[in-house]
Amino acid sequence: MRRNFTSHDVVSLTGITPRQLQWWDERGIVVPARKGHRRIYSLEDVTEISVICQLRERGFSLQRVRKVMRFLQREFAKRLVETVGSTAEYHLLTDGQTLYLRTSPREIVDILKNSRQPMFAICLSDTVRQVRAVIRGGKKKAQAASFSPRRKHQAS
């Protein structure tokens, strides 16, 4: 796979304007390598530029985008291409205001507020399948209650 890209290549691949690309370099958002006066972008740079472009298209300010990118770099301790290249799947979820990182089918992290306080997702499809399996299998009522969302909690 190709590893180096010119500014022209990046513009073609991502839809960013040449001026935006230059400005992002000047501001340290994505800093390419240099070969003389030419900017040379890596696959990692192009991937991050693409993610930033998608977030900008969805209305996120550059300040918020920087925060997201810093979080992702801190969270994974490596660049996006290296992280996503693994077997795990990651998704950024947004309603236009809030941005979440889905790290697994059971964990979603609010990136822009409290990144260390994850939200946990409940897969309704899995729950329905589990209930049906228990009913079909004629298992005891106690086993069915083991995945029931209704549990007794004391008031705080």
C-alpha positions as CSV (number, residue, x, y, z in Angstrom):
1,M,0.0,0.0,0.0
2,R,1.2,3.5,-0.8
3,R,2.8,5.2,2.2
4,N,3.5,8.8,1.0
5,F,1.1,11.4,-0.4
6,T,1.6,14.9,-1.8
7,S,-0.7,17.8,-0.9
8,H,-2.4,17.4,-4.3
9,D,-3.1,13.7,-3.5
10,V,-4.6,14.6,-0.1
11,V,-6.8,17.2,-1.6
12,S,-8.1,14.6,-4.1
13,L,-8.6,11.9,-1.5
14,T,-10.3,13.9,1.2
15,G,-12.0,16.9,-0.5
16,I,-10.1,19.4,1.7
17,T,-9.0,22.6,0.1
18,P,-5.3,23.2,-0.5
19,R,-5.6,26.4,1.8
20,Q,-7.2,24.4,4.6
21,L,-4.5,21.8,4.4
22,Q,-1.8,24.5,4.5
23,W,-3.6,26.2,7.4
24,W,-3.9,23.0,9.4
25,D,-0.1,22.4,8.9
26,E,0.6,26.0,10.1
27,R,-1.6,25.5,13.2
28,G,-0.1,22.1,14.0
29,I,-3.3,20.1,13.5
30,V,-1.8,17.7,11.0
31,V,1.9,18.3,10.4
32,P,3.3,16.4,7.4
33,A,7.0,15.5,6.8
34,R,8.9,17.9,4.5
35,K,10.9,17.2,1.4
36,G,12.4,20.6,0.6
37,H,9.3,22.9,0.3
38,R,6.9,20.1,-0.4
39,R,4.7,18.6,2.2
40,I,4.7,14.8,2.3
41,Y,1.7,13.2,4.1
42,S,1.8,9.6,5.5
43,L,-1.1,7.2,5.4
44,E,-1.7,8.1,9.1
45,D,-1.9,11.8,8.2
46,V,-4.3,11.2,5.4
47,T,-6.5,9.1,7.7
48,E,-6.6,11.7,10.4
49,I,-7.3,14.5,7.9
50,S,-10.2,12.4,6.6
51,V,-11.7,12.0,10.1
52,I,-11.2,15.7,10.8
53,C,-13.0,16.6,7.5
54,Q,-15.9,14.3,8.4
55,L,-16.2,15.9,11.8
56,R,-16.1,19.4,10.3
57,E,-18.8,18.5,7.8
58,R,-21.0,17.5,10.7
59,G,-20.6,20.9,12.3
60,F,-17.8,20.4,14.8
61,S,-15.6,23.4,15.4
62,L,-11.9,23.0,14.9
63,Q,-11.4,23.5,18.6
64,R,-13.6,20.5,19.4
65,V,-12.0,18.4,16.6
66,R,-8.6,19.1,18.2
67,K,-9.9,17.9,21.5
68,V,-11.3,14.7,19.9
69,M,-8.0,14.0,18.1
70,R,-6.0,14.6,21.4
71,F,-8.3,12.2,23.2
72,L,-8.0,9.5,20.6
73,Q,-4.2,9.8,20.6
74,R,-4.1,9.7,24.4
75,E,-6.6,6.8,24.7
76,F,-4.9,4.6,22.1
77,A,-1.3,5.7,22.5
78,K,-0.9,5.3,18.8
79,R,-2.2,6.7,15.5
80,L,-5.7,5.9,14.2
81,V,-4.4,3.7,11.3
82,E,-2.5,1.5,13.8
83,T,-5.5,1.3,16.2
84,V,-8.2,0.6,13.6
85,G,-5.9,-1.8,11.8
86,S,-6.5,-4.3,14.6
87,T,-9.4,-6.6,14.8
88,A,-11.5,-4.3,16.9
89,E,-14.1,-1.9,15.4
90,Y,-14.4,1.7,16.5
91,H,-17.1,4.1,15.7
92,L,-17.5,7.8,16.3
93,L,-21.2,8.5,17.1
94,T,-22.6,12.0,17.1
95,D,-25.9,13.9,17.2
96,G,-24.1,17.1,16.0
97,Q,-23.5,18.3,19.6
98,T,-22.1,15.4,21.5
99,L,-19.4,13.0,20.3
100,Y,-19.1,9.4,21.5
101,L,-16.5,6.8,20.8
102,R,-17.9,3.2,20.5
103,T,-15.0,1.0,21.6
104,S,-17.0,-2.2,21.8
105,P,-20.6,-3.4,21.5
106,R,-20.9,-2.7,25.2
107,E,-19.0,0.5,25.8
108,I,-19.5,4.1,24.5
109,V,-17.4,6.9,25.8
110,D,-18.4,10.6,25.7
111,I,-15.3,12.2,24.3
112,L,-16.1,15.9,24.8
113,K,-17.3,15.8,28.4
114,N,-16.0,13.2,30.8
115,S,-13.9,10.8,28.7
116,R,-13.3,8.5,31.7
117,Q,-16.9,8.0,32.4
118,P,-18.2,5.4,29.9
119,M,-21.7,4.8,28.9
120,F,-22.8,1.2,28.6
121,A,-25.0,0.0,25.8
122,I,-27.6,-2.7,26.1
123,C,-28.2,-4.6,22.9
124,L,-31.9,-5.1,22.8
125,S,-31.6,-7.8,20.0
126,D,-29.3,-9.9,22.2
127,T,-31.6,-9.6,25.2
128,V,-34.6,-10.7,23.1
129,R,-32.6,-13.6,21.7
130,Q,-31.5,-14.6,25.2
131,V,-35.1,-14.5,26.5
132,R,-36.3,-16.6,23.6
133,A,-33.5,-19.1,24.1
134,V,-34.3,-19.5,27.7
135,I,-38.1,-19.9,27.0
136,R,-37.5,-22.4,24.2
137,G,-35.0,-24.3,26.3
138,G,-37.4,-24.6,29.2
139,K,-34.8,-23.4,31.6
140,K,-35.6,-22.4,35.2
141,K,-37.1,-19.0,36.0
142,A,-34.0,-18.2,38.0
143,Q,-31.8,-18.4,35.0
144,A,-34.1,-16.1,33.1
145,A,-33.8,-13.5,35.9
146,S,-30.0,-13.5,35.6
147,F,-30.1,-11.2,32.6
148,S,-33.2,-9.2,33.6
149,P,-32.7,-5.5,33.7
150,R,-35.0,-5.2,36.8
151,R,-32.9,-5.5,39.9
152,K,-33.5,-4.1,43.4
153,H,-31.4,-1.1,44.3
154,Q,-31.4,0.8,47.5
155,A,-31.9,4.5,47.3
156,S,-28.8,6.6,47.8
